[in-house]
């Protein structure tokens, strides 16, 4: 009897995992892809290059959070570096919002920078290119290329 209960419980767990997978399938235009690159280049150099690349692409930094530094300043010695940088361009924002008011959830552009196991890691979320709106997808593809270029420029040695 115990064996039967264990088998039944196992089948229920397996079935619930399948159901959870089906419920997490993304809606068109909702899946967020990330672009990440690692480098041995010093953290501060990568951070400086990110700022240069953002400006060279006619984007403006709207926020910069120095999370790792603030945690260290509050007493946690040797806490690793973590930064988040948000940036935008009003012309691009207007285009994006004209194509889809719902795209506001993808604004501003966001980039994270942190250290892990002796490497500097840069990561940015990309805009969805599967929305079903060809103009929006084309614009998002153009923006994604720019975001990747910013990251690649910053980590280039």
C-alpha positions as CSV (number, residue, x, y, z in Angstrom):
1,X,0.0,0.0,0.0
2,X,2.8,2.4,0.9
3,X,4.4,1.7,-2.4
4,X,1.2,2.5,-4.3
5,X,0.9,5.8,-2.4
6,X,4.5,6.7,-3.3
7,X,3.9,5.9,-7.0
8,X,0.7,8.0,-7.0
9,X,2.4,10.9,-5.3
10,X,5.3,10.8,-7.7
11,X,2.9,10.8,-10.7
12,X,1.1,13.8,-9.2
13,X,4.3,15.8,-8.8
14,X,5.4,15.0,-12.4
15,X,2.0,16.0,-13.7
16,X,2.1,19.3,-11.8
17,X,5.5,20.1,-13.3
18,X,4.1,19.6,-16.7
19,X,1.2,21.9,-15.9
20,X,3.5,24.6,-14.4
21,X,5.6,24.5,-17.7
22,X,2.5,25.1,-19.8
23,X,1.4,28.0,-17.6
24,X,4.7,29.7,-17.9
25,X,4.8,29.8,-21.7
26,X,5.3,33.4,-22.6
27,X,2.8,35.5,-24.5
28,X,3.9,37.0,-27.8
29,X,6.2,39.9,-27.2
30,X,6.6,39.1,-23.5
31,X,9.8,37.0,-23.4
32,X,12.8,39.0,-22.3
33,X,16.2,37.9,-23.7
34,X,19.4,39.0,-22.1
35,X,22.8,39.7,-23.6
36,X,25.7,39.0,-21.4
37,X,29.5,39.2,-21.9
38,X,32.4,38.5,-19.5
39,X,35.8,40.1,-19.5
40,X,39.1,40.2,-17.5
41,X,39.2,43.9,-18.1
42,X,39.2,45.9,-14.8
43,X,35.8,46.8,-13.5
44,X,36.3,50.6,-13.4
45,X,37.6,50.6,-17.0
46,X,34.5,48.7,-18.2
47,X,32.2,51.1,-16.2
48,X,33.9,54.1,-17.8
49,X,33.7,52.6,-21.3
50,X,29.9,51.9,-20.7
51,X,29.4,55.6,-20.0
52,X,31.3,56.6,-23.1
53,X,29.4,54.1,-25.3
54,X,26.0,55.3,-24.0
55,X,26.9,58.9,-24.7
56,X,28.3,58.1,-28.2
57,X,24.9,56.5,-29.1
58,X,23.1,59.7,-28.2
59,X,21.6,58.2,-25.1
60,X,21.4,59.8,-21.6
61,X,22.0,58.1,-18.3
62,X,18.8,58.6,-16.2
63,X,20.0,56.6,-13.2
64,X,23.1,54.9,-11.9
65,X,23.0,52.8,-8.8
66,X,26.4,51.9,-7.2
67,X,24.9,49.0,-5.2
68,X,28.2,47.3,-4.3
69,X,29.8,50.6,-3.2
70,X,26.9,51.6,-1.0
71,X,26.8,48.2,0.7
72,X,30.6,48.6,1.4
73,X,30.1,52.1,2.6
74,X,27.5,50.8,5.1
75,X,30.1,48.5,6.7
76,X,30.2,45.3,4.6
77,X,33.9,45.1,3.8
78,X,35.0,43.4,0.6
79,X,31.5,43.3,-0.9
80,X,31.8,42.8,-4.7
81,X,31.0,45.5,-7.2
82,X,27.4,45.8,-8.5
83,X,26.1,48.7,-10.6
84,X,22.9,49.2,-12.5
85,X,22.7,51.9,-15.2
86,X,19.4,53.1,-16.8
87,X,19.5,55.2,-20.0
88,X,17.2,56.5,-22.6
89,X,16.8,58.7,-25.7
90,X,13.5,60.6,-26.0
91,X,13.4,60.2,-29.8
92,X,13.7,56.4,-29.4
93,X,11.2,56.4,-26.5
94,X,8.7,58.3,-28.6
95,X,9.1,55.9,-31.5
96,X,8.7,52.9,-29.2
97,X,5.7,54.2,-27.5
98,X,4.1,55.3,-30.8
99,X,4.5,51.7,-32.1
100,X,3.1,50.2,-28.8
101,X,2.0,52.0,-25.7
102,X,2.5,48.7,-23.8
103,X,6.3,48.8,-24.6
104,X,6.7,51.3,-21.7
105,X,7.5,48.3,-19.6
106,X,10.8,47.9,-21.4
107,X,11.9,51.5,-20.6
108,X,14.4,52.8,-19.8
109,X,17.2,50.6,-21.2
110,X,18.9,48.9,-18.4
111,X,22.5,47.5,-18.1
112,X,24.0,45.7,-15.1
113,X,27.7,45.4,-14.3
114,X,29.2,43.2,-11.6
115,X,32.2,41.1,-10.6
116,X,32.1,37.4,-10.2
117,X,34.9,34.9,-9.8
118,X,37.5,37.4,-10.9
119,X,35.6,38.5,-14.0
120,X,33.7,41.6,-14.9
121,X,30.2,40.8,-16.2
122,X,28.0,43.1,-18.2
123,X,24.4,42.2,-18.9
124,X,21.5,44.0,-20.6
125,X,17.9,43.0,-21.3
126,X,16.9,43.1,-24.9
127,X,13.6,44.2,-26.4
128,X,11.3,41.5,-27.6
129,X,11.3,40.9,-31.3
130,X,8.3,38.5,-31.5
131,X,5.4,40.9,-30.9
132,X,3.6,40.2,-34.1
133,X,4.0,43.9,-35.0
134,X,6.6,44.0,-37.8
135,X,7.4,47.7,-37.3
136,X,7.9,47.3,-33.6
137,X,10.0,44.1,-34.1
138,X,12.2,45.9,-36.6
139,X,12.7,48.9,-34.2
140,X,13.4,46.5,-31.3
141,X,16.0,44.6,-33.4
142,X,17.7,48.0,-34.2
143,X,17.7,48.9,-30.5
144,X,19.0,45.4,-29.5
145,X,21.9,45.8,-31.9
146,X,22.8,49.1,-30.3
147,X,22.6,47.6,-26.8
148,X,24.9,44.8,-27.8
149,X,27.3,47.3,-29.4
150,X,27.4,49.3,-26.1
151,X,28.2,46.1,-24.2
152,X,30.8,44.9,-26.7
153,X,32.5,48.3,-26.8
154,X,32.8,48.4,-23.0
155,X,34.4,44.9,-22.6
156,X,36.7,45.2,-25.6
157,X,40.3,44.8,-24.6
